[in-house]
């Protein structure tokens, strides 16, 4: 098994929860390969952990989620930024 843990800091806990709610709906595809992703918020940190049978699947899942988080972060900055 391969695993990866990431903590992404946001300006506020509210922003971390917005990010969580935006990405939680993006489920992992089940194409015969086991991958499990857990996402949570602790204070202003979005915490993500993965476990996968193959490194390729882990890399693809992490890349997809991180690209989505870039978009979510840009949206937060545009429409709900701190002033």
N, C-alpha and C positions, 0 to 999 in steps of 0.2 A: 504494500500500500504506500502511496505517496500522500503527503499532507502539506498544507500551506496555511499559514495564519497571517492576517493583515489587520492592522488598526489604522483607520483613516480619521484624522482629526477634523472637526468642523468648528466653526466659530462659536456655535451654541449647541446645546442639547436639542433644541427645537429643530435646527438644521439637520442634525444627525438623524432625528426621527423622520424628517421629510425624506431624506435619502433612503432610509430603511423602508419606508412605505412605498417608495418608488421602485426599489429593486426586488422587494420580497415577492412580487407577483411574477417575476421572471424565473420560472422554474427550470431546473436542469432537464434536458431531454433524456429520455430513457431509451438508448439505442443498444441495449445489451451489455453496456459497460457500466459498472457501478461507480457512481460519484455521489457524494453527499456534501451539501453545503449548509452551514449554519451561520445565521446573521443575527446580530444583536446590537443594542446601543447601551453604552455605559458612559454616563455623563455626556460629553461632547464627542465621544469616540464611536465610530461605526466599526464593529468587530466582525470579521468574516473568517471562517475556517472551512477548509475543504479537505476531504479524503477521497482519493480515487485509486482505482486499480492500475491506471496507466498515466504516465507523466504527460502524454500528449493531451489526454482528456482534461487533466488538471489545468494545463497551460491554456487550453482553449476556453475553459470555463472562467478562469481568472481574468483572461484578456477581455472576454465579453462583458463580465461584470464591471471591470475597471473602466472600459469605454463607456458603459452606461452611466457610471458614477461621474465621469467627466461631464457628460451632458446634464446630469442632475445638478451638479455643482454650478455649472454655467447658468442654468435656469434659476437656481437659488440666488446667485449673485445679481442676475438681471431683475428679478421680480421681488426678492425678499432680502436684499442685501442690507447689511447694517450700515447706518450712517452716523 
